[in-house]
Amino acid sequence: MTEKTLPQAYVNRRFHSLAGLWLVVFLLEHLITNSQAALYIGDWGQGFVNAVNSLHDLPYLQAIEILFLGFPILFHAVLGIKYIFTSKSNVFEKSKQKPSLSKYPRNHAFSWQRLTSWILLAGLILHIVQMRFMDYPISVKGGIGHKYYMVRVDMDPGLYRVASRLQAHLYNEQQVQKEKENLLIHGQKADASITYDPQTASQAQESMLNELLTEYVAKLSKKELKPNQVIAVSQSFGVATLLSVRQIFKSPLMIALYTVFVIAACYHAFNGLWSAMIAWGVTLTARSQVVMRWIAIAFTIGLTLLGLAAIWLTSLVNLR
């Protein structure tokens, strides 16, 4: 009796589907978290700050991100690119030998799934580069049990009001220079009103305190400032991230790009969810597929609205 084995293509499809399902869960969490920067109007994004801080404080965070986000995204993307090049769209008439089937909605959905794949590939690369490298808060030790987080932001009429509500300090070029002078003049003494609270300063040894101050000023000076820019400093990673998000969504170009990115992500995720339910044998009857289609549509619309709220309302309404 010969041993039966599953075809490799079948196995790849199933793992590709599983990775996609996991990324749907992540998209739900990500956009719900981001929406709190805008929809908790009057709360100054505190829901977003709390959620981001909870995630940032997870033990072994980098390992979690690589194992549970990096690998699934990479695996799903690599196989997805392969499927893009091996599948053919049939909603546009190209020749009489290859007729179009544009009257079938699922054929259009299939084509849009492939198109949004390219949008997501480009968008994910740009999003990761921006949020994990270009605009990721710089961290520096701030005494015993304390850290400070710094981001560079452009000045606008509401920034000082927002920073005050979020308990973040703003440094312009002159104030950064003043911190340097304080370090040189006072040597091993801290300016507690700007950098460290008095209790922490009194507990730290002088040599250690001077080392911490030196690192603080070095990090503060690391980001070159334009005339209209300041450095926002907070003891909360979530606050620094929120100010960075606010900065991004002040740009009309970023608003437009992220709008397209969010719409593509939500469509791709829940159209893929609809297909996955069939592939895994959950919705095999025509009625169950219709029900699942409406569920997918509802989630697509709902999550898209949450994502667009974060993009359009963070700077324009909640943190203006």
N, C-alpha and C positions, 0 to 999 in steps of 0.2 A: 504494500500500500504506500503510495507516494504521499509525502507530507505536504499539505497545502500551506502556502504562504501568501500573505497579502501583497499585492503589487506595490512597488515603491511609490508610484504616482498617487495611489489611494492613501497611503500613509502620510505622504507630504500634504495632501489636501486636508486631511483631518487635523494635522498639527497646525497648518496654516489657519484653519478655521478656529481651533482652540485659542491660538494666539490672538486672533481677531476678537474673539469673545472676551478675553481678558482685557484687551485694550478698550473695549466698549465700557467695561466697568471703570477703568481708569478715567476715560473721558467724562463719564457721569460725575465722578468725584472731583475732577479737575475744574469743570465748568461750574458746578455747584459752589465750590470754594471761591472761584473767581467772581461769581455773581455777587457774593457778599461784599465785595468792594464797592458795589454800586447800589444794591437793593436794600441794604440796611440804612436807608436814607436817614440822616440825623444821628446815626451811631458812628459815623466817621470811619466806616470800614472795620469796626472792631471784630466782627465775625470773621472776616478775611484774616485779620492779624492773628486771632486765636487759632484758626485752622492751620495756617502756615507755621506758626510756632509749634503746634503739636506735631506736625510732620517733621519739622526741622530737628526736634528734640528726640526723634526715634533713635535707638541705639543701632549702630552699624548702618547708618543711613546710606552711605555710598554703596555698600554691598547690596542693600535692598534695591537701590535704584538700578544698579547694573543687572542684577539677577531677575528682578521682577518687572523692569521697564525696558532697560537697554536690550537685553536678549530677545524678549518677545517682539519689540518693535523692529529690531534688525531682521529676525527670522521672517516675520510677516512681510516686511518690505522687500527682502531679497526674493522670496517666492512670488510675491505680488508682481514684481517687475518681470519675472519669468512668465507669469500668466498673461501679463499685458502684451508681451511680444508674441506669444503663442496663440492668443485668442483673436478673433476677428470681429469687428463691429459690422452689423448688418442692418443698420437703420438708415444708411445713406446709399442711394443707388449709384453704383460705380460702373457697372456694365451689365449687359443682358445675361451674361453667364453667371453673374453674382447678384441676383435680384435683392432689393432691400425688403425688409419686413417691418416697415415703420408703423404699421397699423397695430402692432402688438406692444402694449405698454412695458412688458417685461424686457423686451429687446432694448427699449430706450433706457430702462433702469440698468441693464447690463452695460450699455455704452457709457452712461454717466458714472457708473462704478469705476470703470477704467480711467475716465477723464479725471475724476476726483483723486485717483491714486497719484497722478502726477502732481496735482496741486498740493496734496498732503506731503509728498516726498520733499518738494521744494520748501513748503511751509515749515515742516518739522526741522529741517536742517537749519533754516534761518532762525526759528524760534529757540532752538537749543543753543545756537551760537550766541544769540542775543541775551537770553535769560540766564544761561549758565556760565558765560564768559564775559561778554561786554558789559552787561548791567547787573551782574551778580554782586551783592553787597560784599565789601571788603571787611573782614573781621580783624579785631585787634583786642588783646587782653586789656582789661581795665581795672585790675586789682584782684583781690581775693574773691573768687567765685563770680566775677563779672566779665562780660564781653561787650564791646561796642561794635556797631555795624555802620558802614559808611557807603553812601551812594551819591553820585554827582547828578544834580538836577538843574534845570533852567529856572530862572526867576520868573514869577508871574504875580499879579496882584493878590491872589489868595494864598500863596505858598506859606507865608509866615503865620497866617491864621490857622491853616491846616497843620503845620508843623507844631504849633503851640498846642492844639487839641490832641495831637498824637504824641506829645512830649518828646519831640525830636529837636535837636539843636542844629542851627544853620550857620555855616562858616563861609564867609566870602574870602577873597584873596587877602584882604587886609587882616582879617581875624586869624587866618592861618599863619600869616607872618607874625602876628602878635603871640600866638602859641609858641612859635619858634623862639621868639625873644624871651618869653617867660621861662622857657627851658634853659636858655643860656644864663639868664640873670639869676634865677633862683636855684639853679643846680639841682639839688636833690629835693626841692620842695615842690609840692603839687599845687596847682591852682584849682582848689576843690570846687569852686563855683562853676568851672567850665568843664573839667574833665572827670574828676573823681569825687565821690561823696566823702564828707569829712570822716565818717566812721571807717571807711575802707582805707583812707589815707593814713589815719592814725594807727591802724593795725599793721600796715605794711612796713617792712624794714626799709631804711632810707636807700640802701643800694638797690634793692629790688624795685622800689618806687621810681627811682631815676631811670632804671631800665625800662619799666613799663611806660613812663612818660616819653622816653626816647622813641619807643616803638609806636606809640600813639601819634606823635607828631610826624614821624616818618610816613606812616600810613595816611595821615591827613594830607601830607604834602605830595603823596604819590599821584593823585589825580590832578592833572593840569586843568586850571579853570580859565574859561573865557570870561570876558567882562560881565556877561549876564548870567553866570553860573555860580552856584554855591554847592557846598558839600553838606548833605544832611547826615546827622549822626544820631543813632538811637541805641539803647540797650536791648531793643527788641528786633530780632531778625524779621519778624512779620511786618513791623512798621517800616523798616528800611525797604523791604520788598514792595510794600504798598505804595510808597513814594516813588519807587522805580516804575511800577505799573502806571501810576498817575502820569509820570513823565512821558512814558511811551505813548499813552493815549491822548496826549496833547497834540500829537502830530496828525494832520489829516491823512498823510500817506500811510502811517501805521494803522490808523483807523480803517482805511480802505482795505489794506492787505489782510489785516486780522479778520475783518468782516468776511471776506472771501474764504479765508482759511477755516473759520468756525463753521460756516455754512457747508463747505465741502466735507469737513470732518464729521459733522452730525449726519449728513446724508450718507456718507460712506459707511459709517458705523452701523446705522440702523437698517439700511438696505442690506448690508452684509449680515446683520442679525437675522433678518427675514430669511435669507438664503440658508444660513446655518441651521435654522430650525428645521428646514426640510432635509438638509444633508444629514443631520443627526437623528432623523426619524421622529421628531417631536410633532411636526405638522405635516401629516401625510394626506389628509383629506382636503377637498377643495374648500369646505367651510372653515376648517381650522387655519388654512392659509389666508383666507380673507380676513378672519379675525386677527391673525398675526400681522397682516399688512396694516390694518388700522392701528394696532398697538404700536407698530414701528413708526407710522406716520405721526402719531401723537407724541411719541418720545422725540422724534426728529424736530418737530415744531417746538415742543416745550424746551428742549435743551438748547436749541438754536437761539430762542428768545433769551435764555439765561446768559448764554455766551455773548450775544449782542448787547445785552444790558451792561455787562462788565466792560465792553469796549466803548460804548457810547455814553454811558452814564457816570462812570468813575470820575472822570475829569470835569465833565460838563454839568453834573448835578451834585453828586455826593461829596466830592472833594474839590470843589471849584474855589 
